[in-house]
Amino acid sequence: MQLRTRPILAALATVGVAAAGLVGTTATAPSAEAASSSVRVFSHNLEKKGTAINRVRELSDGGGPEVLLLQEVCSSLIPKLQDIGYTHYRQRRTSTKCSGDQGIGEAVVWTGKSAEVSGTVSVPLNATPVDNHTYGLACLDINHGGHAFRACSTHLVAGGAANDAFRHDLTKAIKATTGSWMSTKVVLVGGDFNTTPGSATMNAMYGVGSASGGEFRELAQSAGTGSTARSGKNTFYSKKIDYIFASKAATRTGGGTEQVKDSPSDHRVLFGAVPLR
């Protein structure tokens, strides 16, 4: 895989787009090439470790262009991601746990051609910082294989039941934000949701299955033909809190794959093929 380095793109305070350094441009239409039947997507909470980047890179090398959705990314790690592909970073807070760093946040990496990236978007989901955190989406617009994608990484608030209501507010904000994108793009949202599939928090994400109120199909549902179950492989010790979602209108019910692999992080790497219509 040819390696590319791209300059870090500063997180936007409000929703915005910057394409190839030109602020204010919009995503271009995908080419008329034959549409790809799937896209490989990775989601991983790095736990602030550069060695976890090495693990993701090991798993993704040689598999063709892929989307990497990463969380708990210290700002000092951005150069390592730029060596893999086009990188967009959204700072969520100033970190006290990243040695020598000014920030920690989410990143999206596209390992294909840099010319296929048409813009970046950063969306805050909570207007007022909570415990110095601004939760949100870090997104890349990508035109590849006959599809226009908006691929977003997110990381919801941690903690016990006391934060359930806030997490639910954040997933409802994701639904409200992404809904208008789906008419023109395949929307991918992945990350650490800090909650299990059966939680009411996830109702705003799941678009198939019981208690579904969202517009997405989860990777585990595409991996099981016609599955509507809210389940999937464990990603954090003996539970599932990491997810890869794709807009259900743009995806097929089956034909996908789901895998997890161990990592130096305390989270496993979640990845698989998202089957496209």
C-alpha positions in Angstrom: 0.0 0.0 0.0 1.4 3.4 -1.0 1.8 5.6 2.0 0.7 9.3 2.0 1.2 12.2 4.4 -1.3 14.9 4.7 -1.3 18.0 7.0 -3.5 17.8 10.1 -6.8 19.6 9.6 -7.8 21.7 12.6 -11.1 20.8 14.3 -13.9 23.1 13.4 -15.9 24.9 16.2 -19.1 24.5 14.1 -20.1 22.3 11.2 -17.9 23.1 8.2 -16.2 21.7 5.1 -12.6 22.1 4.0 -11.7 20.3 0.7 -8.0 20.0 -0.2 -7.4 23.1 1.8 -10.1 25.2 0.2 -12.7 26.2 2.8 -16.3 26.4 1.6 -16.2 23.8 -1.2 -18.6 20.9 -1.2 -18.2 17.3 -2.0 -18.0 16.4 -5.7 -20.1 13.6 -7.3 -18.5 10.2 -7.5 -17.1 9.0 -10.8 -19.1 6.9 -13.2 -16.9 3.8 -12.5 -18.6 0.5 -11.6 -19.9 0.7 -8.1 -18.0 -1.3 -5.5 -20.0 -4.0 -3.6 -18.5 -3.2 -0.2 -16.1 -1.0 1.7 -13.9 -2.2 4.6 -14.2 -0.2 7.8 -12.2 -0.3 11.0 -13.1 1.2 14.4 -10.7 1.3 17.3 -10.3 3.1 20.6 -6.5 3.5 20.7 -6.4 4.1 24.4 -3.8 6.9 23.6 -1.3 4.3 22.4 0.8 4.5 19.3 1.3 0.7 19.4 -2.4 0.4 18.9 -2.0 2.3 15.6 0.6 -0.3 14.6 -1.9 -3.0 15.2 -4.6 -1.3 13.1 -2.0 -0.8 10.3 -1.0 -4.4 10.5 -4.6 -5.6 10.1 -5.4 -3.1 7.3 -2.3 -3.4 5.1 -2.8 -5.1 1.8 -6.6 -5.1 1.9 -7.3 -2.3 -0.5 -8.5 1.2 0.4 -10.1 1.3 3.8 -11.7 3.7 6.3 -10.2 3.9 9.8 -12.4 5.4 12.5 -10.3 6.0 15.7 -10.9 7.3 19.2 -8.8 8.4 22.1 -6.2 9.8 19.7 -3.5 11.9 21.3 -2.5 14.9 19.1 1.1 13.7 19.1 -0.1 10.5 17.3 -1.4 12.4 14.2 1.9 12.1 12.3 1.7 8.3 12.6 -1.8 8.4 11.1 -0.7 10.7 8.3 1.8 8.1 7.3 -1.1 5.7 6.7 -3.4 8.0 4.7 -5.4 11.2 4.6 -6.2 12.1 8.2 -8.8 14.4 9.7 -8.7 15.0 13.5 -11.3 16.6 15.8 -10.1 17.6 19.3 -12.7 16.9 21.9 -10.8 18.3 24.9 -7.5 19.3 26.3 -6.0 16.1 27.7 -4.4 15.6 31.1 -3.6 12.0 30.2 -1.6 12.4 26.9 2.0 13.1 28.0 3.1 16.4 26.5 -0.1 16.8 24.4 -2.5 19.6 24.0 -5.5 17.5 23.1 -7.2 14.2 22.6 -10.0 13.4 20.2 -11.2 11.4 17.2 -9.6 10.8 13.9 -10.7 9.4 10.5 -8.1 8.0 8.0 -8.7 7.2 4.4 -6.0 4.8 3.1 -6.9 5.2 -0.5 -6.0 8.0 -3.0 -5.9 11.4 -1.3 -7.6 12.8 -4.4 -10.7 10.8 -3.4 -11.2 12.9 -0.3 -13.4 15.8 -1.2 -13.9 17.4 2.3 -13.9 17.2 6.0 -16.7 17.9 8.5 -16.5 18.3 12.3 -19.8 18.4 14.2 -20.2 19.2 17.9 -23.1 17.2 19.4 -23.3 19.0 22.8 -23.4 22.8 22.5 -21.9 23.3 26.0 -18.8 21.4 27.1 -19.4 18.7 29.7 -16.4 18.2 32.0 -14.4 20.0 29.4 -15.5 17.6 26.7 -17.2 18.5 23.4 -18.6 15.3 22.1 -19.1 15.1 18.4 -18.3 13.6 14.9 -15.1 13.8 13.0 -15.9 13.0 9.3 -14.3 12.7 5.9 -16.1 12.9 2.6 -14.8 10.3 0.2 -15.7 9.5 -3.4 -14.6 5.9 -4.2 -15.9 2.9 -6.2 -18.9 4.7 -7.5 -20.1 5.8 -4.1 -20.0 9.1 -2.1 -19.3 8.4 1.5 -19.3 10.5 4.7 -17.3 8.5 7.3 -17.4 9.7 10.9 -15.7 8.7 14.1 -17.3 9.4 17.5 -16.7 8.7 21.2 -19.6 9.0 23.7 -19.4 9.9 27.4 -18.2 7.1 29.6 -19.4 6.3 33.1 -22.3 4.3 34.6 -26.0 4.6 34.6 -25.9 8.2 35.7 -24.7 9.1 32.2 -27.3 7.0 30.3 -29.5 10.0 29.6 -26.7 12.1 28.3 -25.5 9.2 26.0 -29.0 8.9 24.7 -29.1 12.7 24.0 -25.9 12.2 22.0 -27.2 9.4 19.9 -30.3 11.4 19.2 -28.1 14.2 18.1 -26.2 11.9 15.8 -29.6 10.8 14.3 -30.7 14.4 13.8 -27.4 15.4 12.3 -26.8 12.6 9.9 -30.4 12.2 8.6 -30.0 15.0 6.0 -26.8 13.5 4.6 -28.3 10.1 3.7 -30.0 11.3 0.5 -26.7 11.9 -1.2 -24.1 9.9 0.7 -23.4 6.5 2.2 -23.1 7.5 5.9 -20.7 5.6 8.1 -20.6 6.2 11.8 -18.3 4.2 14.1 -16.7 4.5 17.5 -16.8 3.9 21.2 -20.4 4.3 22.3 -19.7 3.2 25.9 -23.0 1.3 26.0 -24.2 -2.2 25.0 -26.5 -3.0 22.0 -29.7 -3.6 24.0 -29.6 -0.2 25.7 -32.2 2.4 25.0 -29.3 4.7 24.1 -28.8 2.8 20.9 -32.4 3.0 19.8 -31.6 6.2 17.9 -28.9 4.4 15.9 -30.4 1.0 15.0 -32.7 1.2 12.0 -33.6 -2.5 12.0 -34.7 -4.9 14.8 -36.7 -4.3 17.9 -37.0 -0.8 19.4 -35.3 0.6 16.4 -35.7 4.4 15.9 -32.7 5.2 13.8 -31.5 5.0 10.2 -28.5 2.7 10.4 -27.7 -1.0 10.0 -24.9 -2.3 12.3 -22.0 -4.3 11.0 -23.0 -7.4 12.9 -26.5 -7.2 11.2 -24.9 -7.1 7.8 -22.6 -10.0 8.6 -25.6 -12.2 9.5 -27.8 -12.5 6.4 -31.1 -10.8 7.2 -30.2 -10.5 10.9 -32.2 -8.0 12.9 -30.6 -8.9 16.2 -28.8 -6.2 18.2 -25.7 -8.1 19.1 -22.2 -8.6 17.8 -18.7 -9.5 18.9 -17.3 -8.3 22.2 -14.9 -5.4 21.9 -14.2 -4.4 25.5 -13.4 -7.3 27.7 -16.7 -9.3 27.8 -19.1 -6.8 26.3 -19.7 -4.9 23.1 -19.4 -1.1 23.3 -17.7 -0.3 19.9 -19.7 -0.2 16.7 -19.7 0.4 13.0 -22.9 1.7 11.5 -23.9 2.4 7.9 -27.0 4.0 6.6 -29.5 1.2 6.1 -30.8 2.6 2.8 -27.4 2.3 1.2 -26.5 -1.2 2.6 -27.6 -4.8 2.0 -29.0 -7.0 4.7 -26.3 -9.6 4.2 -22.9 -10.3 2.6 -20.9 -8.3 5.1 -18.2 -9.5 7.6 -17.4 -8.8 11.2 -14.1 -9.5 13.0 -12.4 -8.4 16.2 -8.7 -8.7 16.9 -6.7 -8.0 20.1 -4.6 -4.9 20.4 -2.3 -3.2 22.8 -5.3 -1.1 23.7 -7.8 -2.3 26.2 -10.3 -2.3 23.3 -10.2 -4.8 20.5 -10.0 -3.7 16.9 -13.5 -4.0 15.2 -13.5 -4.3 11.4 -15.3 -5.8 8.5 -16.8 -5.4 5.0 -19.9 -3.2 4.8 -22.0 -4.5 1.9 -23.4 -1.8 -0.3 -26.4 -1.6 -2.6 
